[in-house]
């Protein structure tokens, strides 16, 4: 009978169970994942089942980590995710959280573009830590991603993005994530993507300030290859600041929209 153990094909006897196979291959494993789900009780294996054995606390090598990602994904998802190249314009509350979410799913390559430094005021919503204060956001985020998944390729560009360099910065990516604070920069990038980078998808955001309802933040398909996330209303202003919960909700919408595009699943 053919099964897959840590994504490697293996022949086993009919009737073998998940736990008995673990005892043969990796007896010290604490966790058994069968077809994407952690199991607590022993079950017989079937043809083409996928089993992964995990030892808690052990740092996996590249091959092991990839097999662990595949084990928790829907079949055939990872092979697309690991080939995708995503560009992120701005590494603040949106961009830093989008980058981390995509790194966690094992995205193939990230192109991270920002010119700014990490400041104390950033820590209320951006994915940085005290030790990163004063560092370039690009370098700090690359360091963070290396601690999550060191096998994601990360290209950093410490530049101020404007209409003179946006096209060049994102010409080689598959999908662009717009994550600026500045509405002028937002509009410039969307316009350049739609007029000059016409083969690219762009996932932008507008309206995630304050502590209003979660459910007003939505993903909308504005036109072909252009998605907009947010409530279109709640801009940051005196008395209505940017806070981690709603910013993170919008960032997760952006990251999931990127994933859906990679998988050819589109909003209507």
ZANU-308749 format. One record per residue (C-alpha): y, z, x. Coordinates in steps of 0.2 Angstrom, whole numbers, padded with zeros to 4 digits, always signed. Last residue first. Example, Ala and Ser with C-alpha at 12.3 -4.5 7.8 and 13.67 -1.06 7.14 Angstrom:
% ZANU-308749
-0005+0036+0068 -0022+0039+0062 
This chain:
% ZANU-308749
+0192-0038-0086 +0188-0027-0071 +0177-0035-0057 +0160-0032-0050 +0156-0044-0036 +0148-0030-0025 +0163-0030-0013 +0175-0030-0027 +0166-0015-0034 +0168-0006-0018 +0186-0010-0016 +0189-0004-0034 +0180+0012-0030 +0192+0015-0015 +0207+0012-0025 +0202+0023-0040 +0198+0037-0027 +0215+0035-0020 +0222+0037-0037 +0212+0053-0040 +0218+0059-0023 +0236+0056-0027 +0233+0065-0043 +0225+0081-0035 +0235+0081-0019 +0252+0083-0025 +0267+0071-0024 +0283+0078-0031 +0291+0078-0048 +0306+0090-0049 +0316+0078-0038 +0307+0061-0037 +0290+0054-0035 +0286+0041-0047 +0276+0045-0063 +0277+0029-0074 +0265+0015-0069 +0250+0027-0073 +0241+0023-0057 +0230+0009-0050 +0235-0010-0048 +0223-0024-0045 +0227-0041-0039 +0213-0054-0035 +0216-0064-0051 +0230-0056-0061 +0235-0038-0066 +0218-0031-0066 +0221-0013-0071 +0214+0003-0064 +0220+0019-0073 +0229+0035-0070 +0233+0042-0087 +0217+0051-0088 +0221+0064-0075 +0235+0071-0086 +0251+0076-0077 +0253+0086-0061 +0266+0076-0053 +0266+0059-0044 +0253+0046-0047 +0263+0030-0052 +0260+0015-0042 +0245+0009-0033 +0239-0007-0025 +0222-0016-0022 +0224-0033-0015 +0210-0046-0014 +0211-0059+0000 +0209-0078-0001 +0227-0080-0006 +0234-0072+0009 +0251-0082+0008 +0257-0081-0010 +0247-0067-0017 +0246-0056-0002 +0264-0059+0003 +0270-0054-0014 +0259-0039-0014 +0265-0034+0003 +0283-0036-0001 +0282-0026-0017 +0274-0011-0009 +0286-0012+0005 +0301-0011-0007 +0292+0003-0017 +0291+0014-0001 +0277+0027-0001 +0264+0013+0005 +0246+0012+0001 +0242-0006-0002 +0223-0009+0001 +0219-0026+0007 +0202-0034+0005 +0192-0046+0016 +0201-0043+0032 +0206-0056+0045 +0223-0061+0040 +0229-0043+0037 +0241-0039+0051 +0247-0057+0053 +0252-0059+0035 +0261-0042+0036 +0271-0045+0052 +0288-0052+0046 +0287-0045+0029 +0287-0027+0035 +0274-0016+0042 +0280-0003+0055 +0267-0004+0069 +0253+0007+0077 +0238-0004+0073 +0221+0004+0073 +0204-0005+0072 +0190+0006+0066 +0172+0000+0067 +0161+0013+0057 +0147+0019+0068 +0155+0036+0071 +0153+0041+0053 +0161+0057+0048 +0167+0064+0064 +0172+0046+0070 +0182+0045+0053 +0192+0060+0058 +0196+0053+0075 +0202+0036+0068 +0212+0046+0056 +0221+0055+0070 +0224+0039+0080 +0231+0030+0065 +0242+0044+0060 +0250+0046+0077 +0248+0064+0082 +0262+0077+0080 +0252+0087+0068 +0234+0083+0070 +0227+0100+0074 +0234+0106+0058 +0223+0095+0048 +0224+0077+0041 +0218+0069+0024 +0235+0068+0016 +0240+0078+0000 +0248+0095+0005 +0246+0092+0023 +0259+0078+0025 +0273+0091+0025 +0267+0098+0042 +0270+0080+0049 +0257+0067+0055 +0266+0054+0065 +0271+0037+0058 +0268+0018+0063 +0254+0014+0051 +0240+0001+0050 +0221+0005+0049 +0209-0010+0050 +0193-0003+0044 +0176-0011+0047 +0158-0010+0041 +0160+0002+0027 +0147+0016+0027 +0150+0024+0011 +0158+0039+0019 +0170+0028+0029 +0176+0020+0013 +0180+0037+0006 +0189+0042+0022 +0199+0027+0022 +0204+0029+0004 +0210+0047+0007 +0221+0042+0022 +0228+0027+0013 +0233+0036-0003 +0241+0052+0004 +0248+0044+0019 +0240+0030+0030 +0250+0015+0026 +0243-0003+0024 +0224-0002+0024 +0214-0017+0029 +0195-0018+0023 +0181-0027+0032 +0165-0029+0023 +0148-0032+0031 +0142-0014+0030 +0146-0013+0011 +0135-0029+0007 +0119-0022+0016 +0123-0005+0009 +0122-0010-0010 +0106-0019-0009 +0097-0005-0018 +0108+0009-0025 +0114+0020-0012 +0107+0037-0007 +0093+0030+0004 +0104+0017+0012 +0116+0030+0018 +0101+0040+0026 +0094+0024+0034 +0111+0021+0041 +0112+0038+0049 +0094+0036+0056 +0098+0020+0065 +0115+0026+0072 +0107+0043+0078 +0106+0058+0067 +0114+0075+0070 +0101+0088+0065 +0108+0102+0054 +0096+0099+0040 +0080+0089+0044 +0080+0074+0033 +0065+0063+0027 +0068+0047+0018 +0056+0038+0006 +0058+0021-0002 +0044+0016-0014 +0038-0002-0012 +0021+0002-0020 +0020+0019-0027 +0020+0036-0020 +0012+0052-0028 +0024+0066-0032 +0028+0083-0024 +0041+0093-0032 +0059+0096-0026 +0065+0078-0025 +0081+0072-0018 +0085+0055-0026 +0089+0038-0019 +0071+0030-0021 +0063+0047-0015 +0073+0058-0004 +0064+0072+0005 +0074+0087+0012 +0069+0100+0024 +0060+0089+0037 +0050+0099+0050 +0034+0090+0046 +0041+0073+0050 +0028+0060+0049 +0011+0067+0043 +0019+0082+0034 +0031+0071+0026 +0017+0059+0020 +0009+0074+0012 +0025+0079+0004 +0028+0061-0004 +0010+0059-0010 -0003+0048-0004 -0013+0040-0019 -0016+0023-0011 -0016+0024+0008 -0001+0019+0018 +0007+0004+0026 +0024+0005+0032 +0041-0004+0031 +0055+0004+0039 +0070+0009+0028 +0068+0028+0033 +0050+0026+0027 +0047+0011+0016 +0032+0008+0006 +0017-0005+0007 +0000+0000+0000 
